[in-house]
Amino acid sequence: MGGTLDGAAVRAWCRLAGEALGRARAEIDALNVFPVPDGDTGTNLHLTVVAAADALDELPDTADAARIWRTLARGALLGARGNSGVILSQVFRGLADVLGPLEAPPDEAAFAGALDHASGLARGAVEHPVEGTILSVLAEAAAACASGSSATGLAGTVRAAAGGARRALKRTTGQLDVLARSGVVDAGAAGLCVVLDVLAAVITEEFPERYEVPARAAGTPPDGERPEPPGPGYEVMYLLDAPDDAVHPLRETLDGLGDSLVVVGGDGLWNVHVHVDDAGAAIEAGMAAGRPHRIRVSYLHPGAGGHPHAPHTGRAVVAVTAAGGLAALFEECGARVVRSEPGAAPPLAVLAEAILAAGDEVAVLPNEPEVLSLAEAAAERARDGGARIAVVPTKASVQGMAALAVHDPLRRFGEDVIEMTRAAGATRFGHLEVAEQEAVTSVGLCQPGDVLGLIEGDVVTIGADVTEVARHLVDRMLSGGGELVTLIAGSCAPPALAETLDGHLRDGHPDVEVGVYAGGQERYPLLIGVE
């Protein structure tokens, strides 16, 4: 791998960069004062790179470099979080544009050209570029890379890019007033430096013990002395299926609604990011241009005015869900609920504040794979307030319910978390989903409108009738045994679906206990848990 940027090196770079950003996440979050001081830039960059790494993990070992580069760019585009995450996804796309089509691993000149192309793409994606940000540092990295590519080989060229980025990072404090007033460098740029440092380490096979993140400068105004952050109140992000010629009018509309506008993508798929006061108008603009989905709306200033400390005592459980019926179920079982938009994670600051307000000892139930990393970040932030926090790795609501069922506030906290984790891990989960587009699955081709039966994220059956697919799915989940089946009907489920399955289970599996609930989830007609 050393000395070359082949497919294996790209995979290693992405995975190691995600891990490095995870370790540096809190330090980068602490630098975040621009464009809004919401303290989540490190988390957003971490989640963006992890999404890209997860996409690469899905590829077969035989995938060629071109496919690996395309997947890296698309995975980052689909998983991009926040302003800096969207820009970083454009960096990956720029590298993929130039390096993906090459028949051999890139030399120093090819890499220098690719980084310069990535810098231009990233700057072009931002409606009003600002110096002293990730864009400035990226441009300096590309310039240093070009000047260092003549006789140093690929390793020297990548080192030059990383070194140029580090030098440029130090200058960001003097380029942007808000950074100077706060005594920090730009957070997004600091994250980019970590990503480039990891690339240099992969190419040279010289791995440092840690990747440095600049500490907050002495003399930084205390949190309580900072004015309430100005600007729009909401961050709106969504993926958009739209033709290329619809994007320019969309940019003009969104630019008139707010600021921090970044639109990246191409070939009919775009990632849109903007800060606005009217979130509905920003979403409607996307609907006029095409089909927005994975919509996320976050309040930008929930924690303005300082960092609170845990005000309550005792044990608590915090559960995340998007559905009203599921929220009611969790609350009936004693959990504090944090609501999220369907298909999206809640804002980091909102989840952290909910955890901090819950108690001195808090178990967190993410209940979605996409929320797990965010919950870890929120827990880390909440621990600064003095509470003991544990994230139970629940990947589905039925696992969260199983964990909550064994929760005992009279046990010692560590023992309670262990029992909740065991209960969640012993619960197999599945769901029904209706296909929105043609796709290749592990059991064949599906068409729009087909009913898919999934077990722990994998499609295992496809059919035309919701009830028949549900019967097949629950029988398959019980083929490995089970004592309790939980059925949670969604808002789009046929009226008698859960009751029909209940009867089917009583006839075919009389020894199994069945619980039927109305969850109200929008996306999935049925959630299934087997314990």
MIVEXTOR-195463 format. One line per field, with one value per residue (C-alpha): residue number from 1; residue in one letter; x, y, z. Coordinates in steps of 0.001 Angstrom, whole numbers, plus 500000, padded with zeros to 6 digits. Layout:
BEGIN
nr = c(NUM|...)
rest = c(a|...)
east = c(X|...)
north = c(Y|...)
up = c(Z|...)
END
This chain:
BEGIN
nr = c(1|2|3|4|5|6|7|8|9|10|11|12|13|14|15|16|17|18|19|20|21|22|23|24|25|26|27|28|29|30|31|32|33|34|35|36|37|38|39|40|41|42|43|44|45|46|47|48|49|50|51|52|53|54|55|56|57|58|59|60|61|62|63|64|65|66|67|68|69|70|71|72|73|74|75|76|77|78|79|80|81|82|83|84|85|86|87|88|89|90|91|92|93|94|95|96|97|98|99|100|101|102|103|104|105|106|107|108|109|110|111|112|113|114|115|116|117|118|119|120|121|122|123|124|125|126|127|128|129|130|131|132|133|134|135|136|137|138|139|140|141|142|143|144|145|146|147|148|149|150|151|152|153|154|155|156|157|158|159|160|161|162|163|164|165|166|167|168|169|170|171|172|173|174|175|176|177|178|179|180|181|182|183|184|185|186|187|188|189|190|191|192|193|194|195|196|197|198|199|200|201|202|203|204|205|206|207|208|209|210|211|212|213|214|215|216|217|218|219|220|221|222|223|224|225|226|227|228|229|230|231|232|233|234|235|236|237|238|239|240|241|242|243|244|245|246|247|248|249|250|251|252|253|254|255|256|257|258|259|260|261|262|263|264|265|266|267|268|269|270|271|272|273|274|275|276|277|278|279|280|281|282|283|284|285|286|287|288|289|290|291|292|293|294|295|296|297|298|299|300|301|302|303|304|305|306|307|308|309|310|311|312|313|314|315|316|317|318|319|320|321|322|323|324|325|326|327|328|329|330|331|332|333|334|335|336|337|338|339|340|341|342|343|344|345|346|347|348|349|350|351|352|353|354|355|356|357|358|359|360|361|362|363|364|365|366|367|368|369|370|371|372|373|374|375|376|377|378|379|380|381|382|383|384|385|386|387|388|389|390|391|392|393|394|395|396|397|398|399|400|401|402|403|404|405|406|407|408|409|410|411|412|413|414|415|416|417|418|419|420|421|422|423|424|425|426|427|428|429|430|431|432|433|434|435|436|437|438|439|440|441|442|443|444|445|446|447|448|449|450|451|452|453|454|455|456|457|458|459|460|461|462|463|464|465|466|467|468|469|470|471|472|473|474|475|476|477|478|479|480|481|482|483|484|485|486|487|488|489|490|491|492|493|494|495|496|497|498|499|500|501|502|503|504|505|506|507|508|509|510|511|512|513|514|515|516|517|518|519|520|521|522|523|524|525|526|527|528|529|530|531)
rest = c(m|g|g|t|l|d|g|a|a|v|r|a|w|c|r|l|a|g|e|a|l|g|r|a|r|a|e|i|d|a|l|n|v|f|p|v|p|d|g|d|t|g|t|n|l|h|l|t|v|v|a|a|a|d|a|l|d|e|l|p|d|t|a|d|a|a|r|i|w|r|t|l|a|r|g|a|l|l|g|a|r|g|n|s|g|v|i|l|s|q|v|f|r|g|l|a|d|v|l|g|p|l|e|a|p|p|d|e|a|a|f|a|g|a|l|d|h|a|s|g|l|a|r|g|a|v|e|h|p|v|e|g|t|i|l|s|v|l|a|e|a|a|a|a|c|a|s|g|s|s|a|t|g|l|a|g|t|v|r|a|a|a|g|g|a|r|r|a|l|k|r|t|t|g|q|l|d|v|l|a|r|s|g|v|v|d|a|g|a|a|g|l|c|v|v|l|d|v|l|a|a|v|i|t|e|e|f|p|e|r|y|e|v|p|a|r|a|a|g|t|p|p|d|g|e|r|p|e|p|p|g|p|g|y|e|v|m|y|l|l|d|a|p|d|d|a|v|h|p|l|r|e|t|l|d|g|l|g|d|s|l|v|v|v|g|g|d|g|l|w|n|v|h|v|h|v|d|d|a|g|a|a|i|e|a|g|m|a|a|g|r|p|h|r|i|r|v|s|y|l|h|p|g|a|g|g|h|p|h|a|p|h|t|g|r|a|v|v|a|v|t|a|a|g|g|l|a|a|l|f|e|e|c|g|a|r|v|v|r|s|e|p|g|a|a|p|p|l|a|v|l|a|e|a|i|l|a|a|g|d|e|v|a|v|l|p|n|e|p|e|v|l|s|l|a|e|a|a|a|e|r|a|r|d|g|g|a|r|i|a|v|v|p|t|k|a|s|v|q|g|m|a|a|l|a|v|h|d|p|l|r|r|f|g|e|d|v|i|e|m|t|r|a|a|g|a|t|r|f|g|h|l|e|v|a|e|q|e|a|v|t|s|v|g|l|c|q|p|g|d|v|l|g|l|i|e|g|d|v|v|t|i|g|a|d|v|t|e|v|a|r|h|l|v|d|r|m|l|s|g|g|g|e|l|v|t|l|i|a|g|s|c|a|p|p|a|l|a|e|t|l|d|g|h|l|r|d|g|h|p|d|v|e|v|g|v|y|a|g|g|q|e|r|y|p|l|l|i|g|v|e)
east = c(500000|502822|503853|500766|497165|495503|492063|493267|494927|491736|489733|492295|492468|488713|488334|491334|490244|486842|488507|490875|488023|486115|488995|489408|485680|485315|488394|487138|483631|485174|486668|483335|482306|481701|479294|477336|478741|476708|479681|479152|481656|483887|480907|479569|482916|483247|479785|480364|483588|482127|479223|481724|483732|480581|479729|483197|482792|479796|481961|483401|487138|487419|486097|488445|489843|487322|484399|486073|486547|482940|481627|483744|482318|478722|478885|480145|477492|474654|475989|477224|476376|476586|478298|481809|480653|478984|482140|484312|482042|482785|486518|486091|484087|486814|489473|487249|486615|490330|491759|488895|489274|493052|494177|497002|497459|498117|501577|502429|501316|497946|497299|498275|495893|493117|493465|493433|490254|488715|489535|487819|484746|484413|484718|482209|479675|479589|477380|479412|482918|484625|488374|489711|487682|488096|488064|491161|493049|492091|493341|496653|496993|496460|499008|501601|500870|501475|504751|505951|505033|507976|510581|509396|507207|503668|504635|506397|503549|500924|503150|503429|499630|499200|501937|500496|497110|498587|500374|497214|495174|497234|496493|492717|492529|493737|491578|488158|487067|484876|487823|490106|487564|487210|490899|490478|491309|488532|486958|486192|489723|491107|489106|490418|493973|493268|491937|495038|497373|495804|496263|499945|500275|498663|500905|504121|503128|504334|501494|501656|500353|497657|496630|496979|494061|494957|493875|491647|493892|494335|492241|489199|486099|484260|481073|478928|480426|479689|476722|473863|474767|473199|471845|469121|467596|467484|469858|468042|469623|468195|469102|467487|466654|466590|467910|471086|469352|467023|469888|470797|467246|467197|470456|469033|465889|467740|470317|467467|466125|469263|473007|475689|474327|476172|474840|476943|476407|475567|474022|470582|471467|472317|473000|471559|472590|471351|470727|467330|464639|461852|462645|459385|460241|463632|462004|459329|462082|463515|460097|459825|463194|462728|462191|463760|464268|466219|465165|466842|465884|467998|467589|470935|471017|469454|472314|473002|473966|476287|476678|474219|475004|472796|469966|468293|469344|468589|468518|466876|466559|466496|465034|465128|462224|460448|457018|454302|453007|456491|457161|454065|455160|458588|457117|454644|457630|459294|461725|462293|461810|463761|461814|463526|462303|461480|464650|466886|468790|467905|470253|473335|472789|469152|470028|472936|470742|468015|470561|472036|468608|467507|469538|472862|472918|471454|471134|470562|468629|469448|467042|468431|471868|472137|471648|474233|477324|475399|474271|477884|478857|475944|476809|480416|479274|476790|479472|481131|478146|479033|476558|477314|476139|475986|474747|472967|473617|470006|469616|465813|462877|462001|465494|464951|461682|463377|466121|463627|461627|464540|465618|465811|466729|467445|470392|473840|474167|476788|474786|471613|473329|474728|471277|469710|472445|471957|468201|468684|471286|468970|466237|466258|464599|462927|460605|458518|459317|457794|460366|460483|462653|464073|467022|469073|468740|470289|467186|466698|465434|462691|460418|458735|455755|457149|456931|460319|460851|464120|465864|468468|468854|469074|466285|465184|461878|460028|456321|453296|451064|451937|450238|451796|455281|454732|453683|456738|459034|457809|457934|461505|462471|461009|462798|465712|463428|461829|459536|458166|457166|456541|454542|454459|452143|452963|450650|450700|449903|446657|444102|444083|447718|448916|445756|446014|449603|448620|446123|448680|451174|448635|447792|451319|453361|451034|453887|455011|453788|452675|452505|450749|451206|450399|453688|452576|455910|455598|458222|457717|454296|455468|458309|458976|460995|461711|463178)
north = c(500000|502397|504904|504405|505578|502440|501150|499524|502764|504754|502343|502548|506340|506747|504333|505709|509305|508497|507015|509983|512474|510477|510861|514570|515282|517051|519211|520317|520909|523265|525408|525834|529516|530062|530257|529622|528571|525385|523214|520294|520713|517898|515615|516480|515813|512542|511347|512381|510387|507413|507357|507230|504489|502453|502729|501457|498539|497391|496950|493531|493014|492775|496315|498301|501734|503573|502032|502689|506392|506711|505010|507208|510340|509104|507780|511141|512987|510896|511034|514634|516534|520262|522951|521483|517936|518976|520807|517803|515570|517865|517418|513658|514141|516331|513720|510999|512992|513068|509943|507505|507197|506587|503134|503084|504535|508273|509796|513085|515244|513499|513896|517572|518171|516274|518290|521536|520371|519446|522896|524578|522365|523004|526759|526736|524892|527681|530592|533220|531891|533341|533435|531976|528804|525257|526700|528834|525971|523612|526107|526484|522697|522400|525149|523534|520197|521577|523244|520087|517636|518104|515790|514490|511572|510929|510655|514022|515621|514447|515551|518963|519206|518292|520702|523524|522941|523112|526382|527851|526708|528890|531925|531484|533217|536447|536110|536068|538478|535998|533597|536359|537467|533896|533064|529942|528601|527509|524233|522879|523645|521842|518773|518952|519010|515773|514155|515192|514136|510674|510473|511328|508664|506018|506861|507012|504317|506666|506855|509378|508547|511192|513827|517252|519673|523226|524051|527055|530078|531609|534711|533279|535031|532783|531254|533431|536636|535837|537552|535401|534126|536168|534942|532576|530180|526906|524669|522895|519970|517552|515299|516400|514417|517110|517798|519850|522830|523162|523805|527360|528696|526788|528422|531862|531158|529762|532541|535003|533071|532784|532203|529480|528052|525035|522827|519863|516851|516219|513707|514268|513886|516881|517639|520987|522915|526366|528419|530136|531567|529958|526250|525525|527918|526257|522852|524171|525553|522056|520638|523153|522007|518258|515654|516464|513562|512798|516260|517453|520667|521680|524653|526429|528154|525865|526270|530003|531547|528928|525251|524004|521362|518424|519821|516557|513579|509919|507425|508119|506687|508887|507344|508762|508273|510047|508464|509741|506306|505038|508169|507432|503809|504854|507504|505000|502830|505748|507061|510690|511007|513107|513469|513504|514073|510842|509452|511954|512232|514914|517919|517139|520053|519105|515493|516540|518963|516345|513880|516501|517482|513893|512975|512128|508658|508344|505453|506548|504469|505668|503169|503800|502948|506529|507945|505759|507885|511062|509659|508866|512446|513882|511663|512825|516435|515805|514126|517525|518523|515922|513136|509450|508578|505240|504646|501313|500373|499849|499866|499564|500713|497122|496739|499952|498631|495360|497281|499503|496479|495235|498682|498727|502038|500191|498295|499800|501881|499696|496524|498168|499189|495680|494107|496610|495928|492171|492489|494673|492303|489320|490977|490302|493090|493333|495622|496068|498779|499803|500265|503787|502934|500019|498455|495279|493508|490367|488402|489942|493026|495115|497591|500740|499692|496268|495315|494456|492358|493135|491438|493588|495755|493001|492342|488711|488696|490711|490586|492534|492112|493658|490961|488046|489539|490178|486548|485247|487645|486844|483071|483443|485445|482730|479907|480361|480309|482992|483486|486995|488743|492489|493958|497748|498968|502124|504868|503432|499842|498165|498532|494871|493985|493555|491730|489371|488569|488075|485406|483833|483558|482110|479402|478613|479421|478914|479002|482474|485530|488376|492102|494424|498212|501237|503000|505596|505492|506897|505011|501423|499700|497264|496861|493377|492268|488674|487888)
up = c(500000|500885|498208|496057|496059|494728|495649|498866|499946|499263|501416|504224|504005|504333|507234|509139|508487|509962|513051|513403|513119|515709|518149|517315|517174|520522|519930|516513|517873|520448|517645|515852|515818|512072|510293|513515|516915|517201|518187|515801|512944|514174|514586|511134|509449|511356|510330|506703|506398|508281|505787|502928|504652|505263|501563|500655|503059|501008|497898|497057|497477|493679|493048|490828|491665|489481|491349|494692|493911|492669|495793|498048|496436|496430|499986|501225|499199|500630|504183|504280|507481|508024|506006|506290|505631|502386|501285|502170|500091|497148|497775|497473|494301|492794|493520|492093|488894|488081|489711|489141|485347|485510|484393|486947|490434|490237|490219|491893|488959|488717|492424|492362|489466|491232|494440|492452|490685|494051|495416|492469|492775|496510|496100|493246|495398|498010|496984|498854|499620|502682|503258|506475|506094|504812|501276|501911|503480|500663|498081|499933|500158|496403|495719|498010|496410|492913|493866|495587|492834|490469|491953|495303|494223|495414|499079|499057|497143|499614|502500|500834|500608|504275|505324|503238|504827|508333|507569|506062|509062|511407|509215|509344|512740|511145|508033|509681|512426|514274|514559|515827|518443|519679|519490|517343|513903|511567|512678|509205|508069|511127|510151|506581|507968|509840|506637|504654|507477|507425|503646|504048|506743|504512|501550|503587|506094|508828|511334|514205|517659|517200|514677|516221|516504|517569|521107|521773|522244|525679|526106|524362|525715|528211|526881|529127|527693|524062|522458|521306|517835|515035|511736|510583|513040|511108|509179|506351|504518|502008|499145|495903|492787|490107|486597|486430|484813|487824|490258|489244|489846|493142|494198|493448|495462|498474|498374|498801|501790|503906|503960|504203|500956|499596|496798|495657|493451|489837|487437|488925|492631|494826|498469|499536|502664|503749|506897|506885|509129|507066|506850|505039|502230|501744|501477|499098|496870|496670|495793|492956|491602|492003|494728|498097|500512|503711|504858|508069|509853|512854|515180|515106|518484|521092|523536|523248|526543|527999|528792|531435|533994|534814|536969|537950|539998|539564|536698|533329|529831|526709|523533|520000|517616|514775|515172|517511|518447|519222|521264|523335|523844|525076|527352|528820|529714|531492|528869|527949|524188|521692|518471|515071|511549|509648|508105|509928|513174|515730|516025|518086|520481|521079|521894|524132|526091|526498|527881|530197|531510|532126|535190|536769|535179|531687|529245|525639|523094|519518|517874|514361|512892|511589|515096|516847|516090|516818|520169|521080|520229|522207|525183|525077|525109|527948|530080|530392|532539|535168|534317|533729|530213|528387|524859|524439|520768|519692|515909|515827|517929|518846|520321|522267|523659|524667|526441|528219|529351|531493|532731|536524|538196|541464|539951|539795|536648|534969|535607|534326|531076|530611|531029|528622|526069|526398|525882|522818|521361|521864|519801|516067|514117|510748|508858|505743|503248|499911|497127|495670|492673|490737|492539|492725|496085|497520|496437|493008|491213|492813|491068|492415|494556|495471|499146|500632|503744|505533|508451|510190|507094|504468|501956|502295|500426|497772|496972|495843|498891|502254|504317|502428|502656|506379|506968|505146|506991|510501|509796|508613|511679|513919|512082|514482|517516|519634|522609|522076|518848|518822|515927|515495|512743|510816|509610|506070|507104|505986|508801|509861|509142|512737|513805|510806|511700|515328|514241|511908|514737|517185|514624|513449|516559|519548|522085|521049|522947|520649|521387|518920|518989|516846|516154|513618|511738|508215|506239|507371|507299|509972|512460|513839|516837|517864|521292)
END
